């Protein structure tokens, strides 16, 4: 009997709220309310929505950086919302490549050392094969001088370093928060090609939140996130 394919992602009855500390009697303000959302393995999707719609919050919840007040998140059948913090951290390091909007590079370190940062959590000394892979990824991402300091790179180059870092451990899932924001069109197009190239070559799944309609138009699926709710 043929076994059903396990969904890549299943969200059920998800609710996230934040406390409004500006009020004299702080209330909880809803940020996300998703009753049911499912993606299949290999999904490459974009999520658009106005500022404040909850796009970054959604990625933080999906990656396990933020726990919802209610609901469950299953990745390939594993419910990450039931994991303890240390378990979630290990799961994220092994399964998620997260490309942050603000890059989160360490300015005083080289491009190479920034790419290798995720390894420091698991290895006292970086394995030579991972150092070689980091150099290869930087070269593929258009950063030929691996020892150039991050704070001397352009924004477009810094974003490419961030992409290389996300790909280092060959994770099955990529999450990207506004990957082309504040980049010129040529740099933005180069980053788009890096992300889509990674999915084409390895079958990775990709979830991108973005205002960039040029980027969103190149993705097979796009969703709207409005007032914390996802619609197709």
N, C-alpha and C positions, 0 to 999 in steps of 0.2 A: 504494500500500500504506500503510495507516494506521501511523504511527509510535507506538511505545510511549511512554506518559507517563513522563517522568523522575521518579523519586521525590524528594520533598522532602528526606528524610533517610534515609541508609543507614549503619548501623554494622555493622562486621564485625570479629569477633575482638578486641574492645576489652578492654584490661587496664590498670588503673591501680593502683599501689601506693604507699604512703608508708613512709618509714623510721621505725621506732619508736625514738626516741632515749632513751626511758626505760629501755630494757634495757641491761645491761652490754655485750652484744654485739648491737647493733641489727639487727633483722630487718625485712624488707619486709612490711608488712601490706596485704593486698589491700583496695582500696576499691571498685573496679568490675570486673566481669567480665561482659561482654555479647557473646555470640557472634554474634547477628544481631537487628537491630531496624530496622524500616522504617516510615516515615510517608509518606503521600501529600500532595501539594500542597494547601494550605488546611486542613491538620489543626489541630484545636484539642483539645489533650489535657492531662490532669492526671496528675501522678505523686505518689502518696502513699507513705509509708513511715515507719518509726520513726526517731527521732533517731539519727544515725550510720550510716544506711543508705547514704549516698553521694549524696543528692539534690543538694546544692550542688556537690559535685565533678562530678556529671554535667553540670550547667549550665555550669560552668567549662570542661569539656572540649568540650562542644558549641559554645561560643562561641569556642574557640581560645585562651582565656586560659591553659589548662593542656594540655600535650601528654601523651598516653598513652604508656606504655612500649611498648605493642604495639597493633596494629590500625589501622583506618582509619575516618574519618568523611567521608562525602560529603554535601554540601548541593547539591541540584539538579545532581548530577553532578560537582561540584567537590570534589576531595579536599583538605580544608583541612589534614589532618595532614601533607601533603607540602609545604606552603608554609613559606617562611622567616618569621621572626618579624615583620619589617616588612610582608610580604605578608599575613600573618594579621591584623595590626592593621588594615590598610587594608580587607581583606575584611570584618572585623567592623564597622568604622565604617559601611560601606556597606550591610550586609545584616542586622545584628542590632540590635534595640532591647532592651537588657538592663535589667531593673528589679531592683535589688539589694534584699535583705532589709533592710539598714541604710541604704538610700537613697543614700548616698555623695554627699550635697549638701555644698557648701562653705558653712559657717554664715555667714560674713561677706559673702557675696554675696546679691544679690536673687534672688527666684524666677526672674525673667527671665534674669538672667545665668547661673544654674544650668542652665536649659533650653538656653541657647546654648553651654554648655561644649564639647559635641562638635564644634562648628564650628571651634573654635580650632585643632584639629589640621590643618585643611585650608585655612583662610582667615586671612590677616593681619587683614583687616577684615570684619566680619560683613555679608553681603549684606542689603540692606534687606528683600527678600522673605522671608528666613529670620527676620529680627527680627519681621516682621508675623506670620508663621506661629507663632512662639513665643508671641506675645501672644494669638493666637486659641486656641491649644491650652490655655494657662493659663486663659483664660476658659471654654472648654469643660469643663475639669477642675475648675471651681469655685474658681479663684483670681483674683478680680477685680482685686486690687492687685498688679500685676506687679513693682513695685519694693519690695515688702515683703521684709525680710531673711529668709533661710531660717531663722535661729535664733529668729525670733519666731513661726514658724508652728507649729501643732499637729502631732502625728505624722500624723494623717490628711491634713492639708494638705501636709505634706512628701512623703507617698507620692504624692499627686496631682501634685506638681511632678515627681517622679521618673518618673511615667507620661508626662507631657507631654514630658520630655526624651527618653524612649525613642522617642516618636512623631515627633520633630522632623524627621528626615530621611526619614520615610515608609518605614521598612525593611519588607521582606517578611516578616521573622521576628521575633517577640517572645518573649523568654525572661524568666520572672518567678520570682524566688526568694521564696517565702513572702510574697506581696504583701499579705496581710491580717493577718500576725502582729502582735500587740500593739495592734491597732486595735479600737476599740469596734465593735459590730455595724453601726451606721449608717454609720460611715466605711468599714468593710470592704465593705459592700454597694455603696457608691458607687464604690469602686475596682474591684470586680468588674464593675459595669456599664460603667465606662470601658474595661476590657480587652476585654470581650465586644463592646462597641459598636465598638471598633476593628476587630475581626475581621469583624463583620457588614457594616460599611460599605465595607471595602477588600479583603476576602478574605485578609487577613494570616493567617499561621500562628502559633499560640500554643502554647507549652509552659510549663506552670505546675507547680512543685513546691510542695506545700502540705499542712498538717495540717487545713486548714479544710474540713470535710465539706460545709458549705453551698456553698462555692465549687466543690468537686469535683463536687457533684451537678448543677451547671449546665453542665458540660462534656460534649461528645458522647462522649468517650473518656476512660477512666481506666486507669492502669497502677499496679502495685505495684512498688516497689523495695525489696528485702529482701536484706541482706548483699551489696549490689552487683550484684544480678541483677534484671532486669526481667521481670515476668510480667503477663499480661493479667487 
